[in-house]
Amino acid sequence: MNERPAVTPGTTPQLSNSLRELDNAHVWHPFTAMSAYRREQAPIIVDAEGFHLVDEERIRYLDGHSSLWCNIHGHRVPAIDAAITNQLQRVAHTTLLGLSNAPSIELAAELVRRAPSRLNKVFYADCGAAGVEVALKIAYQYYRQRATPEDSRDKFIYFDGAYHGDTIGTMSIGSISRFKNLYSPLLFPAVWAKVPAASPDHPLRESEQLEFCTHELERLLIEHQGRIAGVVIEPLVQAAAGINVQATGFLERVRQLTRRFDTLMIADEIAVGFGRTGTLFACEQENVSPDILILSKGLTGGYLPLAATMITDEIDTAFLGEPWEGRTFFHGHTYTGNPLACAAALASIRLIDDNAVLENVQRVTAVLKQELAPLKQHPQVKEVRQQGAMVGIELHNAGTPFPPERRVGHEVTLACRRRGVILRNIADVIVLMPAPAMPEQLVLELCQVVRDSIQDGLN
Ligand SMILES: Cc1ncc(COP(=O)(O)O)c(C=O)c1O
């Protein structure tokens, strides 16, 4: 029997002092301007019901960004809850260092079965950035240990707009200056492929963009021939760049070029994997099989932290040998392959089939496209970018960016919140990322709130 107070649609929350005061006194929130945060009284989430989050005041909010791009089936999903509970009755954690556990083995087999061909081995970590760090270290070590002697490649190519995490290694291959510039002296040198994104201000036909990008990558591969250990790419969409959608065919060209120059293609599907772009993996849309594939976020349905770095047998072979030969990959995290997280992931992946989630994504995609189309005529909307269930609405002021002190993107998300929807902006880009399993009716509601809130946020 639920004795909690009734849930009401969102307005300004009046929270009990204790949790609010403790939050403001002790919690430092990531990617959050803390002075403003402490004034704004953000909801303190205590519950969830399906695709809604419920705060301490029993106010319901539609989770419009999949709890930071990781939720797939909604919250409190019985099959995932049961998988975790069952595993909890067996063992919550044990190490993968020289030992194994059942869910991590079953999950690895399931991932190999579903991922693009050749990716037969799985290395686990516990967040996206760690999964990318694993990929970089494996690529670097691979060239030193594979059969060809004297091959000591030491550089990675990354793209304009790239984001792969916030650790020192992943910042080194990221291009978003406000996240990384301060730390420049700490970062390792990497090769930046500067490719333009098409926009109304710089109209670039998709075919031109494709040619430009391909040409630039080829030029860099020639310039640094024999030094590139990997080309790191977010397939189809750069999410943190503000939902930058790549030209069709670019991924395939990257595959062709990395093959031609005998360098590894490292696909970071942390944001785009598990249905968000319309297919289980984004690489499928261009029939691309990378040499290394990194998964996280949606891997557990958005339940528990887990990352999987998938590699080919060819790479794996370079790490084989007698223990004293020094070919071991000396990397690991305490919670690598955590049984609870792997059990959640297995249940989530099975639900994608059972609930025909990939078919639902097609409906979500169509509703977003249709309902957000009117915004393209809005004088202060620069661009609406979409790939599958990922949308970025970029705001501008008659062709120029709004002054940062207006925090226009943030104001729009506050207006959404007052209407009962949680979203997050990236500067003046409003990001919509409904869960791939979200029902059409809720997606309609999400779009309506965003349209109304853009008007409020700009007033
Ligand atoms: C493409 C991509 N790679 C890596 C990461 C980092 O993942 P995590 O936040 O789990 O470290 C993110 C996070 O947003 C991402 O979008």
Ligand as a Chemical Component Dictionary entry (heavy atoms), coordinates in Angstrom:
data_LIG
# 
_chem_comp.id                   LIG 
_chem_comp.type                 NON-POLYMER 
_chem_comp.pdbx_formal_charge   0 
_chem_comp.three_letter_code    LIG 
# 
loop_
_chem_comp_atom.comp_id 
_chem_comp_atom.atom_id 
_chem_comp_atom.alt_atom_id 
_chem_comp_atom.type_symbol 
_chem_comp_atom.charge 
_chem_comp_atom.model_Cartn_x 
_chem_comp_atom.model_Cartn_y 
_chem_comp_atom.model_Cartn_z 
_chem_comp_atom.pdbx_ordinal 
LIG C1 C1 C 0 30.315 10.060 -26.539 1  
LIG C2 C2 C 0 30.678 10.033 -25.085 2  
LIG N1 N1 N 0 31.811 9.431  -24.716 3  
LIG C3 C3 C 0 32.176 9.356  -23.423 4  
LIG C4 C4 C 0 31.391 9.897  -22.435 5  
LIG C5 C5 C 0 31.836 9.820  -20.996 6  
LIG O1 O1 O 0 31.037 8.909  -20.303 7  
LIG P1 P1 P 0 30.981 8.970  -18.692 8  
LIG O2 O2 O 0 30.266 10.238 -18.342 9  
LIG O3 O3 O 0 30.225 7.753  -18.299 10 
LIG O4 O4 O 0 32.395 8.968  -18.225 11 
LIG C6 C6 C 0 30.204 10.537 -22.784 12 
LIG C7 C7 C 0 29.359 11.154 -21.750 13 
LIG O5 O5 O 0 28.464 11.915 -22.002 14 
LIG C8 C8 C 0 29.829 10.623 -24.143 15 
LIG O6 O6 O 0 28.720 11.236 -24.544 16 
# 
loop_
_chem_comp_bond.comp_id 
_chem_comp_bond.atom_id_1 
_chem_comp_bond.atom_id_2 
_chem_comp_bond.value_order 
_chem_comp_bond.pdbx_ordinal 
LIG C1 C2 SING 1  
LIG C2 N1 SING 2  
LIG C2 C8 DOUB 3  
LIG N1 C3 DOUB 4  
LIG C3 C4 SING 5  
LIG C4 C5 SING 6  
LIG C4 C6 DOUB 7  
LIG C5 O1 SING 8  
LIG O1 P1 SING 9  
LIG P1 O2 DOUB 10 
LIG P1 O3 SING 11 
LIG P1 O4 SING 12 
LIG C6 C7 SING 13 
LIG C6 C8 SING 14 
LIG C7 O5 DOUB 15 
LIG C8 O6 SING 16 
# 
